[in-house]
Amino acid sequence: MKKKSLAIALLSILPFAAHAQTSVVVYGIADASIGIEDTDAPGEDSRTVISSGTQSTSRIGFRGTEDLGNGLKALFNIEAGYTLDTGAQDAAGLFQRRAVVGLQGTFGTITVGREYSPIAAVVQSSDPLGHGYYGSNLGSFGTNRATRRLSNSVNYKSEALSGFTVQAAYSAGERQTNDPSGSLVGVSVEYKNGPLNLGAGYHNVERLATGDDKEYAFGAGYNFGAFDVRGSYVVADLTGPNNEFKFATVGASYTAGANKFFASVHQQKIETGGKGNGFSLAYAYTLSKRTNVYSSYGRVRNNSRGNFGLSSAGGTFAPPVTALGADPSVFNVGVRHSF
């Protein structure tokens, strides 16, 4: 009887022992703002809007690790975006932000699933607006622009070695035709040492049978104590004539206690002659470790062939495609809470 009781007791604690070796975290961001948008298009007035994700995309995620021993860990991360203004799911899909499983060890990290591209890491590290507010270098991603996320991908990220980190990825196009495959191959290298940050990335995309698309990204940053200066340059050279898109930005931030000020300028242009020069100003005030309020203003001046807009973490605001030469602007005030 004593042996049976001991066995039952041991079996009862096994699930708790297994649970102790696994760490699972639920996290997220809730970000909403009220703003005034003006497309500057003929016949259109400015409008007042409630927006989700101006500083950071509103999201909820689950991530976890399990210690497998000998320095090896299993990991997963699934992350969903949502619109705080309506409560709707992100239009791109439930866990479209990130959905991976993988292994991590002294060799680095390998993940499989939907992952951020090698270029995305370079662009994020070099955005003077911190990948938020209108005018962010997130405008370098999107249709006919650089690729930010990779579905059906296998990814590798090295451990930092003398400040250098390497990322590589293969995204299977999964097309049944042999040519083109629709696949993407990418690599990036970043160097981070104290206040200095440098990065470069490259993608090759087999989108059309007539040739491959090329994507490039370069970024740099330097911290001068309270001042932080960053800049990036992104090129998406699609197959075919007059399709090359370029996005360049440079700016700085200044931190004084709970106050943080941002300023940046950027230029977008397409090989056909369209060009837009923009600037952005932003301010954030930290209320606690998890909560801040903010305000921002952004504007783009397009030439007669330009139709460019302003991108924030939550999306892009631009004039109608027929309103060439219109100069859009956005002003907003918001609150951001992380959990």
C-alpha positions as a printed NumPy array, in Angstrom:
array([[  0.   ,   0.   ,   0.   ],
       [  2.84 ,   2.376,   0.876],
       [  4.538,   1.661,  -2.473],
       [  1.288,   2.291,  -4.361],
       [  0.726,   5.573,  -2.502],
       [  4.293,   6.679,  -3.282],
       [  3.845,   5.868,  -6.97 ],
       [  0.608,   7.837,  -7.14 ],
       [  2.287,  10.803,  -5.451],
       [  5.198,  10.742,  -7.904],
       [  2.89 ,  10.523, -10.906],
       [  0.842,  13.446,  -9.618],
       [  3.839,  15.808,  -9.56 ],
       [  5.242,  14.843, -12.984],
       [  3.132,  17.421, -14.917],
       [  4.381,  20.136, -12.559],
       [  7.992,  19.051, -13.056],
       [  7.56 ,  19.183, -16.82 ],
       [  5.864,  22.58 , -16.58 ],
       [  8.763,  23.958, -14.543],
       [ 11.075,  23.402, -17.501],
       [  8.852,  25.319, -19.921],
       [  8.35 ,  29.102, -20.005],
       [  5.31 ,  30.581, -21.783],
       [  4.586,  34.317, -21.901],
       [  1.491,  36.186, -23.055],
       [  2.312,  39.735, -24.181],
       [  0.92 ,  42.537, -26.289],
       [  0.494,  46.211, -27.109],
       [ -2.612,  48.393, -27.134],
       [ -2.057,  51.618, -29.108],
       [ -4.712,  54.092, -30.251],
       [ -4.718,  57.716, -31.383],
       [ -7.071,  60.448, -32.537],
       [ -5.877,  62.39 , -35.538],
       [ -6.58 ,  64.71 , -38.439],
       [ -5.76 ,  63.418, -41.932],
       [ -5.579,  65.58 , -45.044],
       [ -4.92 ,  63.963, -48.444],
       [ -4.703,  67.366, -50.178],
       [ -6.552,  65.734, -53.107],
       [ -8.931,  67.939, -55.116],
       [-12.471,  67.738, -53.747],
       [-11.453,  66.018, -50.501],
       [-11.61 ,  67.656, -47.072],
       [ -9.54 ,  66.748, -44.032],
       [-11.13 ,  64.259, -41.638],
       [-10.903,  63.297, -37.989],
       [-10.076,  59.625, -37.395],
       [ -9.464,  57.15 , -34.602],
       [ -6.494,  54.958, -35.537],
       [ -4.896,  51.857, -34.105],
       [ -1.159,  51.325, -33.889],
       [  0.37 ,  54.703, -34.755],
       [  3.462,  54.298, -32.554],
       [  3.361,  50.487, -32.363],
       [  1.03 ,  48.003, -34.018],
       [ -1.629,  46.781, -31.575],
       [ -0.996,  43.06 , -31.032],
       [ -1.237,  40.028, -28.793],
       [  1.311,  37.226, -28.795],
       [  2.393,  34.006, -27.152],
       [  6.016,  32.92 , -26.905],
       [  7.779,  30.215, -25.006],
       [ 10.928,  28.162, -24.59 ],
       [ 11.765,  24.731, -23.256],
       [ 15.207,  23.84 , -21.946],
       [ 16.318,  20.635, -23.717],
       [ 19.659,  20.441, -21.925],
       [ 23.258,  20.866, -23.108],
       [ 22.594,  24.508, -24.003],
       [ 19.777,  23.638, -26.438],
       [ 16.307,  25.196, -26.273],
       [ 13.077,  24.72 , -28.196],
       [ 11.103,  27.904, -28.887],
       [  7.898,  29.138, -30.451],
       [  6.268,  32.515, -31.102],
       [  2.844,  33.288, -32.538],
       [  1.725,  36.91 , -32.78 ],
       [ -1.55 ,  38.408, -34.009],
       [ -2.304,  41.989, -34.941],
       [ -5.635,  43.668, -34.281],
       [ -7.179,  47.086, -34.817],
       [ -7.973,  48.749, -31.508],
       [-10.364,  51.271, -33.088],
       [-12.798,  48.561, -34.256],
       [-11.621,  45.424, -32.484],
       [-11.228,  43.651, -35.824],
       [ -8.569,  41.072, -36.594],
       [ -5.684,  42.183, -38.766],
       [ -6.814,  41.927, -42.389],
       [ -3.71 ,  39.946, -43.383],
       [ -4.585,  36.97 , -41.146],
       [ -4.741,  35.82 , -37.53 ],
       [ -1.065,  35.167, -36.736],
       [  0.356,  36.964, -39.767],
       [  2.809,  39.055, -37.717],
       [  4.906,  36.05 , -36.678],
       [  4.297,  32.297, -36.445],
       [  7.43 ,  30.21 , -35.884],
       [  8.841,  27.208, -34.079],
       [ 12.544,  26.467, -33.78 ],
       [ 15.698,  25.567, -31.899],
       [ 18.282,  27.789, -30.204],
       [ 21.804,  26.924, -29.068],
       [ 25.405,  28.015, -29.221],
       [ 25.162,  27.676, -33.016],
       [ 22.473,  30.387, -33.148],
       [ 18.717,  30.209, -33.752],
       [ 16.824,  28.314, -36.451],
       [ 13.113,  28.999, -36.99 ],
       [ 10.513,  27.634, -39.407],
       [  7.242,  29.349, -40.353],
       [  6.316,  32.99 , -40.964],
       [  9.269,  35.144, -39.932],
       [ 10.724,  38.634, -40.358],
       [ 13.067,  38.883, -43.341],
       [ 16.808,  39.6  , -43.08 ],
       [ 16.263,  43.086, -44.557],
       [ 13.576,  43.825, -41.952],
       [ 16.135,  43.546, -39.143],
       [ 18.419,  46.116, -40.803],
       [ 15.591,  48.564, -41.502],
       [ 14.176,  48.346, -37.979],
       [ 17.539,  49.042, -36.327],
       [ 18.057,  52.17 , -38.432],
       [ 14.669,  53.93 , -38.249],
       [ 15.022,  57.342, -36.562],
       [ 11.338,  57.153, -35.554],
       [ 11.657,  53.734, -33.918],
       [  9.396,  52.018, -36.486],
       [  6.45 ,  54.185, -35.472],
       [  4.717,  57.523, -36.11 ],
       [  3.887,  58.786, -39.601],
       [  7.006,  59.014, -41.754],
       [  8.614,  55.803, -40.488],
       [ 10.876,  53.838, -42.822],
       [  8.167,  51.152, -42.736],
       [  7.154,  52.938, -45.946],
       [  9.971,  51.027, -47.665],
       [  7.879,  47.821, -47.387],
       [  4.695,  46.862, -49.208],
       [  3.433,  46.078, -52.709],
       [  6.205,  46.597, -55.276],
       [  8.582,  47.458, -52.437],
       [ 10.888,  45.489, -50.147],
       [  9.742,  42.3  , -48.371],
       [  9.287,  42.495, -44.597],
       [  7.861,  39.074, -43.662],
       [  8.42 ,  35.629, -45.148],
       [  5.831,  32.86 , -45.216],
       [  6.891,  29.214, -45.712],
       [ 10.396,  30.098, -44.576],
       [ 13.436,  28.567, -42.929],
       [ 15.548,  31.133, -41.063],
       [ 18.887,  31.304, -39.297],
       [ 20.309,  33.944, -36.958],
       [ 23.816,  33.631, -35.558],
       [ 24.961,  34.499, -32.072],
       [ 26.836,  37.818, -31.872],
       [ 30.553,  37.376, -32.619],
       [ 32.782,  40.413, -32.038],
       [ 29.698,  42.572, -32.596],
       [ 28.66 ,  40.863, -35.864],
       [ 25.341,  39.039, -36.348],
       [ 24.355,  37.192, -39.534],
       [ 20.831,  36.345, -40.648],
       [ 19.864,  34.141, -43.586],
       [ 16.5  ,  32.975, -44.892],
       [ 14.855,  30.883, -47.582],
       [ 11.167,  31.354, -48.344],
       [  9.597,  28.684, -50.554],
       [  7.257,  30.079, -53.183],
       [  5.525,  26.675, -53.306],
       [  4.486,  27.141, -56.922],
       [  3.916,  24.023, -58.977],
       [  5.56 ,  25.52 , -62.054],
       [  9.325,  25.227, -62.319],
       [ 10.002,  28.784, -63.468],
       [  9.585,  31.077, -61.676],
       [  9.493,  29.363, -58.282],
       [  8.297,  32.421, -56.336],
       [ 10.99 ,  31.736, -53.734],
       [ 13.102,  34.303, -51.894],
       [ 16.679,  33.982, -50.639],
       [ 18.002,  36.625, -48.27 ],
       [ 20.934,  37.473, -46.036],
       [ 21.915,  40.348, -43.767],
       [ 24.869,  41.348, -41.607],
       [ 24.679,  43.717, -38.654],
       [ 27.462,  45.154, -36.531],
       [ 26.661,  46.509, -33.078],
       [ 29.42 ,  47.754, -30.815],
       [ 28.633,  50.223, -28.046],
       [ 26.961,  53.307, -29.546],
       [ 27.59 ,  52.246, -33.173],
       [ 25.171,  50.216, -35.289],
       [ 25.71 ,  49.247, -38.951],
       [ 23.774,  46.872, -41.183],
       [ 23.266,  45.666, -44.744],
       [ 20.87 ,  43.155, -46.297],
       [ 20.007,  41.592, -49.658],
       [ 17.05 ,  39.619, -51.07 ],
       [ 16.707,  37.797, -54.388],
       [ 13.096,  37.044, -55.389],
       [ 12.159,  34.683, -58.237],
       [  8.847,  36.425, -58.957],
       [  8.838,  36.437, -62.774],
       [ 10.288,  34.127, -65.407],
       [ 11.88 ,  37.1  , -67.165],
       [ 14.234,  37.848, -64.265],
       [ 14.652,  38.085, -60.507],
       [ 13.725,  41.004, -58.259],
       [ 16.548,  42.461, -56.155],
       [ 16.093,  44.129, -52.77 ],
       [ 18.79 ,  45.974, -50.806],
       [ 18.884,  47.681, -47.417],
       [ 21.589,  49.685, -45.658],
       [ 21.354,  51.196, -42.203],
       [ 23.452,  53.022, -39.632],
       [ 23.042,  54.573, -36.218],
       [ 25.084,  56.205, -33.489],
       [ 24.196,  57.134, -29.928],
       [ 25.574,  60.329, -28.405],
       [ 24.175,  59.873, -24.916],
       [ 20.822,  61.672, -24.938],
       [ 21.   ,  62.048, -28.734],
       [ 20.48 ,  59.13 , -31.105],
       [ 21.067,  59.514, -34.865],
       [ 19.876,  56.923, -37.39 ],
       [ 19.437,  56.564, -41.128],
       [ 18.504,  53.934, -43.718],
       [ 18.435,  53.42 , -47.476],
       [ 16.241,  50.76 , -49.089],
       [ 16.016,  49.763, -52.766],
       [ 13.469,  47.42 , -54.37 ],
       [ 14.53 ,  46.787, -57.973],
       [ 11.706,  44.823, -59.566],
       [ 12.119,  42.988, -62.854],
       [ 11.243,  45.187, -65.814],
       [ 11.928,  48.783, -66.893],
       [ 11.306,  51.814, -64.658],
       [ 10.238,  49.773, -61.612],
       [ 13.03 ,  50.597, -59.164],
       [ 11.752,  52.059, -55.867],
       [ 14.004,  53.868, -53.368],
       [ 13.378,  55.022, -49.801],
       [ 15.947,  57.053, -47.845],
       [ 15.578,  58.554, -44.375],
       [ 17.725,  60.212, -41.724],
       [ 16.824,  61.683, -38.365],
       [ 17.484,  61.874, -34.657],
       [ 15.852,  61.536, -31.256],
       [ 16.603,  63.286, -27.982],
       [ 15.721,  61.941, -24.526],
       [ 15.332,  64.197, -21.471],
       [ 13.983,  62.282, -18.508],
       [ 10.462,  61.093, -19.336],
       [ 10.429,  63.187, -22.532],
       [ 11.554,  61.967, -25.943],
       [ 11.61 ,  64.077, -29.107],
       [ 11.924,  62.778, -32.689],
       [ 12.637,  64.474, -36.01 ],
       [ 13.31 ,  62.964, -39.424],
       [ 13.264,  63.637, -43.158],
       [ 12.762,  61.083, -45.892],
       [ 12.522,  60.725, -49.653],
       [ 10.61 ,  58.178, -51.715],
       [ 10.947,  57.872, -55.455],
       [ 10.204,  55.538, -58.352],
       [ 12.189,  55.218, -61.56 ],
       [  9.301,  56.561, -63.649],
       [  9.905,  60.009, -62.118],
       [  7.567,  60.145, -59.125],
       [  9.146,  61.606, -55.996],
       [  7.991,  62.614, -52.539],
       [  9.986,  64.493, -49.901],
       [  8.66 ,  64.248, -46.366],
       [  9.386,  65.238, -42.786],
       [  8.111,  64.07 , -39.401],
       [  8.073,  65.41 , -35.848],
       [  7.046,  63.358, -32.817],
       [  7.007,  63.578, -29.039],
       [  6.49 ,  60.87 , -26.405],
       [  6.073,  61.217, -22.651],
       [  6.61 ,  58.164, -20.435],
       [  3.99 ,  57.74 , -17.723],
       [  5.272,  54.377, -16.47 ],
       [  7.408,  51.438, -17.555],
       [  4.558,  50.211, -19.764],
       [  2.574,  53.327, -20.721],
       [  3.278,  56.515, -22.646],
       [  1.372,  59.238, -24.452],
       [  2.533,  60.726, -27.747],
       [  1.861,  63.221, -30.491],
       [  3.198,  63.373, -34.044],
       [  2.969,  65.299, -37.296],
       [  4.055,  64.194, -40.757],
       [  3.844,  65.683, -44.246],
       [  4.927,  64.71 , -47.767],
       [  5.447,  67.069, -50.719],
       [  5.007,  65.112, -53.96 ],
       [  6.191,  66.243, -57.371],
       [  3.811,  66.241, -60.351],
       [  4.292,  62.477, -60.806],
       [  4.374,  61.547, -57.131],
       [  1.635,  59.826, -55.163],
       [  3.485,  58.888, -51.981],
       [  2.079,  58.814, -48.471],
       [  3.146,  58.471, -44.842],
       [  3.572,  55.128, -43.072],
       [  3.17 ,  54.457, -39.345],
       [  3.314,  51.176, -37.433],
       [ -0.376,  50.619, -38.132],
       [ -0.493,  51.355, -41.855],
       [ -0.033,  53.892, -44.631],
       [ -2.01 ,  57.076, -45.296],
       [ -1.797,  58.322, -48.885],
       [ -3.79 ,  60.351, -51.443],
       [ -5.95 ,  58.563, -54.045],
       [ -3.917,  57.055, -56.889],
       [ -5.444,  59.631, -59.266],
       [ -4.288,  62.602, -57.158],
       [ -0.758,  62.958, -58.485],
       [  1.094,  65.847, -56.885],
       [ -1.099,  65.986, -53.762],
       [  0.72 ,  66.667, -50.471],
       [ -0.749,  64.534, -47.636],
       [ -0.329,  65.389, -43.943],
       [ -1.3  ,  63.799, -40.612],
       [ -1.439,  65.08 , -37.025],
       [ -2.378,  62.827, -34.105],
       [ -2.317,  62.371, -30.337],
       [ -2.338,  58.902, -28.797],
       [ -1.622,  56.539, -25.925],
       [  0.35 ,  53.283, -25.961],
       [  0.32 ,  50.533, -23.317],
       [  2.327,  47.315, -23.376],
       [  1.566,  44.218, -21.34 ]])
